[in-house]
Amino acid sequence: MTTSENRVKSIFGPYCVGSLSLKNRFVRSATGESEATDKGVLGKEIFPVYEALAAGGVGLIVTGHMYVDDGWKCSPRQTGIAREDHLPGLRRLAQASRGNGTRVMAQINHASRRPEEMSSAEIHDAIDRFVAAAGWAREAGFDGVQIHAAHGFLLSGFLTPAVNHRTDAYGGDAAGRRRLLIEIASRLRQSLGPQYPILCKLGVVDGCDNCLALEESVATAKSLQGCGH
């Protein structure tokens, strides 16, 4: 078998990411569909979209980002994963995505807010909401969760020195800037147990003045790995 044939075989063949077994290495990355009601409840229009994605043969689907806090949506019709009444739609979405041997992960997110505007109590509330959302994801039947820490939303704002001007334990240096993300990841692992898959969508370079550097993001990724991911 030639080198190129081996590469094709490895792409289309089974693959494991930690405890998550995939039928191939093709991943449908998250997009925001804006198909929920203004209360974050999914409508019937979205389910055929995910059924078609699964039928197409992709190994893993990552859902569009879901908000963990009703007060901090990223868009008016964003999918919610913050309350029990979100669960019926989320269960149906997980089921729609798992045809054809496909796995599905729920991407959980908190809308952007300037780090220095958040009190210590609000930071700890955000952590609790991520943990609660991950619990809803597991209850709904998703195969794992993906923490959204990119694209200028809350967690990526804490990570970059261009935005995070805090001087307390959640800022000041690289370790402080990544602290919120690491605490969320650690709490999720404690809550979900050692086997439930947790991924992170991580912004690595933001291109701003005083920007997030690649080396700092590599260190953040290693710190996440240390949380058991």
C-alpha positions as CSV (number, residue, x, y, z in Angstrom):
1,M,0.0,0.0,0.0
2,T,1.4,3.4,-1.0
3,T,1.9,6.3,1.4
4,S,-1.1,8.2,-0.1
5,E,-3.3,5.2,0.2
6,N,-2.3,4.9,3.9
7,R,-3.2,8.5,4.5
8,V,-6.6,8.1,2.8
9,K,-7.3,5.0,4.9
10,S,-6.4,6.8,8.1
11,I,-8.7,9.7,7.2
12,F,-11.7,7.5,6.5
13,G,-11.0,4.8,9.1
14,P,-11.9,4.7,12.7
15,Y,-10.3,7.0,15.2
16,C,-10.4,7.7,18.9
17,V,-10.2,11.0,20.7
18,G,-9.8,10.0,24.3
19,S,-12.8,7.9,25.2
20,L,-14.7,9.1,22.1
21,S,-14.7,6.5,19.3
22,L,-15.3,8.0,15.8
23,K,-15.9,6.2,12.5
24,N,-13.6,8.6,10.7
25,R,-11.7,11.8,11.1
26,F,-14.2,14.1,9.4
27,V,-15.6,16.8,11.8
28,R,-18.4,19.2,11.1
29,S,-17.4,22.3,13.1
30,A,-19.9,24.4,14.8
31,T,-22.0,27.1,13.2
32,G,-24.7,29.3,14.7
33,E,-28.0,28.5,13.1
34,S,-30.4,30.9,15.0
35,E,-33.3,28.5,14.7
36,A,-34.5,28.7,18.3
37,T,-37.3,30.7,19.8
38,D,-36.5,33.9,21.6
39,K,-36.4,31.7,24.8
40,G,-33.8,29.4,23.3
41,V,-36.1,26.5,22.6
42,L,-35.3,24.7,19.4
43,G,-37.9,24.6,16.6
44,K,-38.6,21.7,14.2
45,E,-36.7,23.4,11.3
46,I,-33.3,22.6,12.6
47,F,-33.6,18.8,13.0
48,P,-33.5,17.9,9.2
49,V,-30.3,19.9,8.9
50,Y,-28.5,17.7,11.4
51,E,-30.1,14.5,10.0
52,A,-28.6,15.5,6.6
53,L,-25.2,16.2,8.2
54,A,-25.2,12.7,9.8
55,A,-26.4,11.1,6.6
56,G,-23.5,12.7,4.7
57,G,-21.0,10.5,6.6
58,V,-19.2,12.9,8.9
59,G,-17.7,11.2,12.0
60,L,-18.4,14.0,14.5
61,I,-20.8,16.9,14.5
62,V,-20.2,19.8,16.8
63,T,-23.5,21.7,17.2
64,G,-23.9,25.4,16.8
65,H,-23.0,27.3,20.0
66,M,-25.6,27.2,22.8
67,Y,-25.8,29.8,25.5
68,V,-25.3,28.8,29.1
69,D,-26.9,32.0,30.6
70,D,-30.2,33.5,29.5
71,G,-28.9,37.0,30.2
72,W,-25.9,36.6,27.9
73,K,-27.0,35.3,24.5
74,C,-24.8,35.7,21.4
75,S,-27.8,36.3,19.2
76,P,-31.6,36.7,19.6
77,R,-32.5,33.2,18.4
78,Q,-29.5,31.3,19.7
79,T,-30.1,27.8,21.1
80,G,-30.3,27.6,24.8
81,I,-28.8,25.0,27.1
82,A,-29.5,26.9,30.4
83,R,-32.9,25.5,31.6
84,E,-34.8,22.3,31.9
85,D,-37.3,23.4,29.3
86,H,-34.5,23.4,26.7
87,L,-34.1,19.7,27.2
88,P,-36.8,18.3,24.9
89,G,-35.4,20.1,21.8
90,L,-31.8,19.2,22.8
91,R,-32.7,15.6,23.1
92,R,-34.3,15.6,19.6
93,L,-31.2,17.4,18.2
94,A,-28.9,14.8,19.7
95,Q,-31.0,12.0,18.3
96,A,-31.2,13.7,14.8
97,S,-27.4,14.0,14.7
98,R,-26.6,10.4,15.6
99,G,-27.8,8.6,12.5
100,N,-25.3,6.7,10.3
101,G,-23.0,6.1,13.2
102,T,-22.2,9.8,13.7
103,R,-21.2,11.2,17.1
104,V,-22.4,14.6,18.3
105,M,-21.1,17.2,20.8
106,A,-22.8,20.2,22.2
107,Q,-20.8,23.4,22.0
108,I,-21.5,25.6,25.1
109,N,-20.8,29.3,25.2
110,H,-21.2,32.6,27.1
111,A,-21.5,35.9,25.2
112,S,-18.8,38.4,25.3
113,R,-18.3,40.8,28.2
114,R,-15.2,42.8,29.1
115,P,-13.4,40.9,31.8
116,E,-12.8,43.9,34.1
117,E,-16.6,44.5,34.3
118,M,-17.2,41.2,36.0
119,S,-17.2,40.8,39.8
120,S,-15.8,37.8,41.5
121,A,-19.3,36.6,42.2
122,E,-20.2,37.0,38.5
123,I,-17.2,35.0,37.4
124,H,-18.1,32.1,39.8
125,D,-21.7,32.3,38.5
126,A,-20.4,31.9,34.9
127,I,-18.4,28.8,36.0
128,D,-21.5,27.3,37.6
129,R,-23.5,27.9,34.5
130,F,-21.0,26.1,32.2
131,V,-21.1,23.2,34.6
132,A,-24.9,23.1,34.6
133,A,-25.0,23.4,30.8
134,A,-22.6,20.4,30.5
135,G,-24.9,18.4,32.7
136,W,-27.9,19.3,30.5
137,A,-25.9,18.2,27.4
138,R,-25.1,14.8,28.9
139,E,-28.7,14.4,30.0
140,A,-29.9,15.3,26.5
141,G,-27.8,12.5,25.0
142,F,-24.9,14.3,23.5
143,D,-21.7,12.3,23.2
144,G,-19.6,15.2,24.8
145,V,-19.3,18.9,25.1
146,Q,-17.1,21.5,23.6
147,I,-16.2,24.7,25.5
148,H,-16.2,27.7,23.2
149,A,-13.1,29.8,24.0
150,A,-12.7,31.6,20.7
151,H,-14.1,34.3,18.5
152,G,-14.2,37.1,21.0
153,F,-16.7,35.7,23.4
154,L,-16.3,35.6,27.1
155,L,-13.6,33.0,27.5
156,S,-11.5,34.3,24.6
157,G,-11.8,37.8,26.1
158,F,-10.2,36.6,29.3
159,L,-7.4,34.8,27.4
160,T,-6.1,37.8,25.4
161,P,-4.1,40.6,27.0
162,A,-5.6,43.0,24.4
163,V,-8.9,42.7,26.3
164,N,-8.2,41.3,29.7
165,H,-6.9,44.2,31.8
166,R,-7.7,42.6,35.2
167,T,-5.0,42.8,37.9
168,D,-6.4,40.1,40.2
169,A,-6.1,36.3,40.0
170,Y,-8.1,36.3,36.7
171,G,-5.6,38.6,34.8
172,G,-2.2,40.2,35.1
173,D,-0.2,37.4,33.4
174,A,-0.7,34.4,31.1
175,A,-1.6,32.1,34.1
176,G,-4.2,34.5,35.4
177,R,-5.7,35.1,31.9
178,R,-6.2,31.3,31.4
179,R,-7.5,30.7,35.0
180,L,-11.2,31.1,34.2
181,L,-11.0,28.6,31.3
182,I,-9.0,26.1,33.4
183,E,-11.3,26.4,36.3
184,I,-14.3,25.7,34.0
185,A,-12.6,22.7,32.4
186,S,-11.6,21.3,35.8
187,R,-15.1,21.7,37.2
188,L,-16.6,20.1,34.2
189,R,-14.3,17.1,34.6
190,Q,-15.2,16.8,38.2
191,S,-18.9,17.0,37.5
192,L,-19.0,14.8,34.4
193,G,-16.5,12.1,35.5
194,P,-13.3,10.8,33.9
195,Q,-14.7,9.3,30.7
196,Y,-17.2,11.9,29.4
197,P,-15.6,13.7,26.4
198,I,-14.8,17.4,26.8
199,L,-13.2,19.4,24.0
200,C,-12.3,23.0,23.8
201,K,-12.5,25.4,20.8
202,L,-9.5,27.6,21.5
203,G,-8.5,30.8,19.9
204,V,-4.8,30.8,19.5
205,V,-3.7,34.2,17.9
206,D,-6.0,37.2,17.8
207,G,-4.0,39.6,15.6
208,C,-4.6,42.6,17.8
209,D,-2.1,45.0,19.4
210,N,-0.8,43.4,22.6
211,C,-2.3,40.2,21.1
212,L,-2.7,36.7,22.3
213,A,0.6,34.9,21.3
214,L,0.8,31.4,19.9
215,E,3.2,30.4,22.6
216,E,0.7,31.4,25.3
217,S,-2.1,29.5,23.6
218,V,0.1,26.4,23.4
219,A,0.7,26.7,27.2
220,T,-3.1,27.0,27.6
221,A,-3.7,23.8,25.6
222,K,-1.2,22.0,27.8
223,S,-2.9,23.2,30.9
224,L,-6.2,22.0,29.5
225,Q,-4.6,18.6,28.9
226,G,-3.6,18.6,32.5
227,C,-7.3,18.9,33.5
228,G,-7.9,15.5,31.9
229,H,-8.9,16.5,28.3
